[in-house]
Amino acid sequence: MFNDIGPLELVTIIVLAVLVFGPDKLPKVIQDVMRTIRKIREFSESAKQDIRNELGPEFKDFEFEDLNPKTFIRKQLDNDELGLKEIRNGFDLKKEMAEVTDAVHSRDGSSSSSPSPSSPSSSGGRVDMTKKPETPGDDERPPFDADAT
């Protein structure tokens, strides 16, 4: 409940309470506050129990914390009916990335054995992104890419 209050803030609140209520009335004020908090908690638990009774036996596993969207989604994703655990456990990112890398390198290796074309237009419009681009000569214009502009 008071997880955000540091030691200095707690001391400040205590000093202010002593100054406002005085050392004589402070214990009675603390008792009144604690009694009020207990009554609010009892009322809250009573209301929760009444709601559970009204919902019936099909909602016996209902928890009010499940109304929080984060816990609701987490609970639904952990549910095994969808088979998401199987998909999550079957997906290995490192393996997938290694396969993609191998595919890129094998394509690069197969194209290096064939004679390299002098221009990208003779290779069917494909540009090899793994090679350094050649610097065009003074009289030669760089290739035009309509998608890049």
C-alpha positions in Angstrom: 0.0 0.0 0.0 2.8 2.4 0.9 5.5 1.0 -1.3 6.3 4.4 -2.8 7.0 6.2 0.5 10.7 6.5 1.4 12.1 6.8 4.9 12.5 10.6 4.7 8.9 11.0 3.6 7.6 8.7 6.4 9.5 10.8 9.0 8.0 14.0 7.5 4.5 12.5 7.8 5.0 11.5 11.4 6.4 14.9 12.3 3.4 16.6 10.6 1.0 14.3 12.4 2.5 15.1 15.8 2.4 18.9 15.0 -1.2 18.8 13.7 -2.8 16.5 16.2 -0.5 16.9 19.2 1.2 14.1 21.1 -1.9 13.6 23.3 -4.5 13.0 20.6 -2.2 11.2 18.1 -2.8 7.6 19.5 -6.6 8.1 19.4 -6.4 9.4 15.8 -4.3 6.4 14.8 -6.8 4.1 16.4 -9.7 5.8 14.6 -7.9 5.6 11.2 -7.1 1.9 11.7 -10.7 1.1 12.7 -11.9 2.9 9.6 -9.5 1.0 7.3 -10.6 -2.3 8.9 -14.3 -1.5 8.3 -13.6 -0.6 4.7 -11.7 -3.9 4.2 -14.6 -5.9 5.8 -17.1 -4.1 3.6 -15.0 -4.8 0.5 -14.7 -8.5 1.3 -18.4 -8.7 2.1 -19.2 -7.1 -1.3 -16.9 -9.5 -3.1 -18.5 -12.5 -1.4 -22.0 -11.3 -2.2 -21.0 -10.9 -5.9 -19.5 -14.4 -6.0 -22.7 -15.8 -4.4 -24.9 -14.0 -6.9 -22.8 -15.2 -9.9 -23.4 -18.8 -9.0 -21.3 -22.0 -9.1 -20.1 -21.6 -12.7 -18.0 -18.6 -11.6 -16.5 -20.3 -8.5 -12.9 -19.7 -9.9 -13.6 -16.0 -10.6 -11.1 -13.6 -9.1 -11.5 -9.9 -9.1 -7.8 -9.5 -10.0 -8.7 -11.1 -13.3 -10.5 -8.0 -14.3 -7.1 -6.3 -14.6 -6.4 -6.4 -18.4 -2.7 -7.6 -17.9 -3.6 -10.5 -15.7 -6.6 -11.4 -17.9 -4.5 -11.6 -21.0 -1.7 -13.4 -19.2 -4.2 -16.0 -17.9 -5.7 -16.5 -21.4 -2.3 -16.9 -23.1 -1.3 -19.5 -20.5 -4.5 -21.4 -21.2 -3.5 -24.6 -23.1 -6.7 -24.8 -25.1 -5.3 -22.5 -27.8 -2.1 -24.5 -28.2 0.0 -21.3 -27.8 2.5 -23.0 -25.5 3.2 -25.6 -28.2 3.8 -22.8 -30.8 5.9 -20.8 -28.4 8.1 -23.8 -27.5 8.4 -24.9 -31.1 9.7 -21.5 -32.3 13.5 -21.2 -31.9 14.6 -17.7 -33.0 18.3 -18.6 -33.1 17.6 -21.6 -35.4 15.4 -19.5 -37.7 18.0 -16.8 -37.9 20.7 -19.4 -38.7 18.5 -20.8 -41.5 18.0 -17.3 -43.0 21.7 -16.6 -42.7 22.6 -19.9 -44.4 20.1 -19.2 -47.2 21.6 -15.8 -47.8 25.1 -17.2 -47.8 24.2 -20.1 -50.1 22.6 -17.8 -52.6 25.6 -15.5 -52.4 27.9 -18.5 -52.9 26.0 -19.8 -55.9 26.0 -16.4 -57.6 29.7 -15.9 -57.1 30.4 -19.1 -59.1 28.6 -17.8 -62.1 30.1 -14.9 -64.0 29.1 -11.6 -62.5 27.1 -9.3 -64.7 28.4 -5.8 -65.4 25.1 -4.1 -64.7 22.1 -4.8 -62.4 19.7 -4.7 -65.4 21.2 -7.7 -67.0 20.6 -9.8 -63.8 16.8 -9.3 -64.1 16.7 -6.1 -62.0 18.2 -7.7 -58.9 20.9 -5.8 -57.0 23.3 -7.8 -54.7 23.2 -5.9 -51.4 26.1 -7.9 -49.9 28.7 -6.4 -52.3 30.1 -2.9 -52.1 28.6 -0.6 -54.7 31.0 0.3 -57.5 31.6 4.0 -57.9 30.3 5.3 -61.1 32.6 6.9 -63.6 32.4 10.6 -64.5 30.3 10.0 -67.6 28.2 7.2 -66.0 25.0 7.9 -64.0 24.0 5.9 -61.0 21.1 3.5 -61.5 17.6 5.0 -61.0 15.4 3.4 -58.4 11.8 4.5 -58.7 10.9 3.0 -55.3 13.5 4.9 -53.5 12.3 8.4 -54.6 
